[in-house]
């Protein structure tokens, strides 16, 4: 196998291992909580804990990747934390203890996906022949497959199989990290960074605007993730059709990762975020009008733009605009911002949905509009202040 193809395969395995865990946790961990006789109110609070942890922990933890600790050790520690933490859930039925364990495991979880993206985008920049989209697309494929397999496992063995699986899956992550992530070698500083040796390079105004635009556009999916299935069922769509709606979004997302992912490491990603934020405005505005089945399928395939194109564009911006010695911090800041906007939009959508029903989706469209306007400002700034790749301003 060609060395670049082999590296792409290893990095894809790293993404797949992490999204296998994600694909088991997101849909099925609440079922395990329900099996412990926790009330819906408590379950809602427990499910919110990891979001709060990501807001607070992602940026400071990812900044460790810029220091001697490095991305490899950070990822190994994160997978090991899950390997130790998840079996403890089988030893308790106490809701307070479960909450404490969720918070501790969430600290480990918060580093993994942004850490993988940091490792992958750094590799793409070192080896321009790599395609970030194929690497990240492997994660989406793993997530999709795990959703299906997990359903069969829970049906066959009961809710405790969720904890067993979440205990074993980090072994895949540990193995993939050892194989795919090299021991860090300090990168040579650029001339501008050399002048500020010993200080933390600043992130440019352009990069901050891009990160905020990407985060608010991703935050516009809060109502979709929380209430789409409930809304679809309320207007008469069957559970099977609802499953196809979600599948259409994931498949379209994978295709866009594969075909547009090559932009990471080769462009600033501005055009992709403009496209993604505009798609979010259109998608959620039309969704609020209660369209029929065919239109709803089209709107779900637009996940490939509102989510995937936005994500690719943000990763491209991080790869080309973040200073070499502050990439972990930049990636962590984006993770915290995205968690914050998603948490806020999800909480607000609960209030809006109870009053306005489908109008909750239209309420998400302004977030996409904010992202679009911020990216127009970035375009203007780039024309006025041409920025050298990787300079950080």
N, C-alpha and C positions, 0 to 999 in steps of 0.2 A: 504494500500500500504506500502511495506517495506520502512523504512526511507531513505535508499540510493537511491531507485528507485524514491521516491518522490523528493529528492534533485536533482537527475539527470534530472527529468522532469522540475523542476523549472529553472534550469540552461539552459536547452534546450529552454525553453520559452523565457529566456533572450536573447539567441542568435537569436531565430526566430524573436523576435520583432525588433531587430536591423537590421537584414538582410531583413525584410519586407520593411523597409525604404530604404535600399540600393538597393533592387530590383525594387523599383519604381523610385528612383532618377537616377540611372545610364542610363537606356535605354530611359526614358521618359522626364527627365528634359530638354534635348536639344530640344525636340519637343516644349516644352513650350517657350523656348527662341526663336525658329523659329517663333512661333505665334506672338511674339512681334516685328516682322520685323527686327530682328537683322541680320546683314550680316554674312555669313559663317566665315569670319575672326574674327569678334567679338565673335561669338559663340565659336570658337576654343579657344580664349583667356579666355572666361568665364569658359569653361570646365576645363582649365588648372589651374585656381585659387585654387581649393581645393587641387590639388596635391602639389602646392607650399606651401600652408598652412600646409599640413601634414608634409612636410619636416621640416618646421620651428617650428611647434607647438607641435607635438606629444611627443617628448622626454621631454621637460620641463613640459608639462601638466601631463603626466603619472607619472613623479617623485613626483607629489603631492600625489599619492596613497601611497607612502612610508612614508608620514608624517601624522600629525594628521588629515589632510583634509580627507584622505582615499578614497578608490575606490568607496564606496557607494555614498558619496557626489559628487564625480567627475562625475559619471554616471548620477545621478539625475540632476546635473547642465547642463550636456550636452544635455539630452533629453528636459529639460525645455528651453534651448537656442533655440532648433529647434522649439519647440511649440510656442515660441514668435516670432522667426525670419521668419518662412515661410509665415505666413499670410501677412506680409508686402510686399511680392512680388506682391500681388494682387492690391496694391495701386499705382504701378508705371509702366510706360512704358519706362522710361529713362534708357539708357544703362549704364551710369555711376553709377546711383543709384543701378541698378541690380548687377553690379560688386561688389559694396560695400557690399550689402546684402549677396551675395554669399560668400565673404571673411569672413564675420561675422558668418554666419551659418556654414561655413567650420571649423571654430575653434571648434564649438560644435561637429561637426561630427567627427573630427579627434581623439577624445578620445574614441569613443564608441566601435568600434570593438576591438582594442587592450585592452581597459579596460575590455571588456567581457572576452577576452582570459586570462587576468591576474586573474580575479575572478575565472574563470573555472579551470585554472591550479593550483591555490592555493587550490581550493576545492578538486581537484583530489589528491593532495599531502597529504592533511589532511585525506582524505577518500579513501584509495587505491582501494576500490571496485567500484568506479566510473569509467566510460569509457568516456574519453574526446571526442573520436570520435563520439559517439552517441550524445553528447551534441552539438558539433560543426556541426555535420551533420544536426541537426535540423535547423540551420541557412541556410545551402545550400538548404534544402527542401523548406524553406520559400522563399528564393530568387527565386527559380525556379517557384513556384506557383505564386508569385507576378508578375514575368515577363509575365505570361500568363493572369492573371486577369487584370493587368494594361493595356494590349493591348485592352482588351474588354472595359474597362472603358473609355479610351481615345477615342476609336471609337464611344462610345455611348454618351459621354458628352462633348467631346472636350478637348483641352489642359489644360484649367484651373483646370480640375479635378486632374491633377498632383499635383498642389499646395495644393488643398484641402486635398488630401490624405496624402501628406507629412506633413501637419499641424496636422492631426488626428493620424497618426501612432505613433508619440512620446508618446501619451497617453499609448499605449501598452508598450513602453519602460519604462516609469515611473512606471507603475504598476508592470511589471516584476522585475524591480530593487528593488522596495520596498519589494517584496515577496521573491526574490531569493538571494539578497545580504545582508548579515548580517551587523549589526553595527560592525565596526572593533574593535577587541581586540588585543592589541599589542602582537606580537609573541615573544616568548622567544629567546633571542640572543644566537647564538652558542658561544662556548668559544673564538674562534678567533675574533668574532664580539664584544664580551664583552670587549676585550682588546682595541678596538678602539671606545668605546662608545662616541657618540657625533660627530663622523666623518662619512662620507658617505663611506660605504664599496666599495672597488674597484671591477671592473669586471675583471675576469681573462683573460689572453691572449687566452686561449682555447675558452672561451665563445665569445670573440670578433671575433675570426676566424669563429666560427659557425654562428654568427649573420650575418657577411659579406657574408659567403657562401650562407646562406639561402636567403639573400636579393638579391644577384646578380642572383641566380637561379630564383627567382620570377621575377626579372627584365627582364629575357629572354622572358617573355610573352608579352612584350611591343608591338612588331610587330603583334602578334596574335590578341591582343585586338583591335588594331587600324585598321588593314588592312586585316584580314582574310576574313571577309564577302565581302569586296570590291574585293579582289583577287579571291575568289570562284566564285563570280558572273561574273567576267571578263573572266573566263575560261569555262563558260557555265553552272555552277550549278544553279538550280532553287532556288528561295527564300525558298521553302518548304524544299528542301534538306539541304540548309544552316541552317535552323532552326533545322533540325534533327542532323546536325553536332554539334551544340552548346549543344543540349539536351543530346547527347551521352557523351559529356565531363562532364556535370553536374551530370548525373546519375552515371557515373564511379567514379567521385569525392566523391559522397555520400557513395557509397559502400566501398571505401577505408577508408573514415573517420570511418565508422561503424566497419570495421574489423581490422584496424591497429591503431585506436585511443587509444587503451588500452596501447600503449607504453608510452604515456604521464604519467609521475609520476613513471614509472617502468624502464626506460632506459634513456641513454643520447641522444638518437635520431640520433646518428652519422650515423648509417647504413641506416636510412631512407633518410637522406639528400644526402648521397652518391648515393643511388638509384634514388632519384628525379633529381639530377643534371645530372647523366648519361642519364636518360630518356629525359631530355631537349635537350641534345646534339643530341641524335638519332632522336627525334621527329622533331626538327626544321630543321635538315639537310635533312631528307627525304622529309619533307613538301616542301622544296625549289625545289625538283625535279619534281613537278607537277604530283603526283601520281593520280590514278583513285579513284573512289568513295569508293570502299571497303577498300583500304589502308588508305584513308583519315579518314574513320570512326575509323580504328584502331589507327591512330595517335591522333584522338580526345579523344579516351578512355585513351590514355597515359597522359591526363590531370590529371588523378588519381594519377600519379607518379610525373610528373614534378611540379605540383602545390600541390596536397593534401599530398603526402608523404613528400615533402619538408616542408610543413607547420606543419604537425604533428611532424616531427623530430625537427624543430626549437622550437616548444612549449615544447617538451620533454626536450630539452637542457635548455630552460629557467627555467623549473620547477626543474631540478636537479642540474644545475650549477650556477644559479644566487644566490647571497647572499640573505638571507631572507629579509633584510632591504633595498635591492636595486632592488627588482623585478619589481617594477613599472618603475624605471629608465631604467632597462634592456629591458623591453617590449617596452617602448617608443623609446629607441635607435633603436631597430629593426624596429619599425614602420617608423621612419624617414629614416633609411637606405633603406628600401624596397620602400618607396615613391620616394626617390632620384634616385635609380637605375631604377625604372619603368618610371619615368619622363624622364630621360636621354635616355633610350632605345626607348621610344615612340617618342621623338623629332628626334632622329637620324634615326629612321625607316622611318619617313616621307620623309627625304632627300633620303635615300637609295631606297625606293619603287619607287619614281619617276624616278630613273635611272636604277634600276636593277629588278624591278618587284618582282617575287617570290624569287629572291636572298636575299630579306630582311630577310627571315626566317633563311637562312643559316648564316646571319650576327648575329643572336641572339645566335647561338650555342656556340660561344666562352664564353658567359656569363655562360652557364651551365658548360663548361669546367673549368672555373675559380673556380666555386663553388666546382667541383669535386676535383681539385688539393688542394684547401684550406682544404677540409675535409680529404684528405690523410695526410696533415700536422697535422691535429687534431689527427688522429689516431696515428701518430708517437709521438706527444707530450703526448698523454694519456699513451702510453707505457713507455715513459721516465719519466713522472711525474704523477703518479697515483693521481687522484683528488677525494677528498671526496665529496660526494653529498651535494650540497647546500653550500659548503664552499666558493665558489667564488674564489678559488685559494689560 
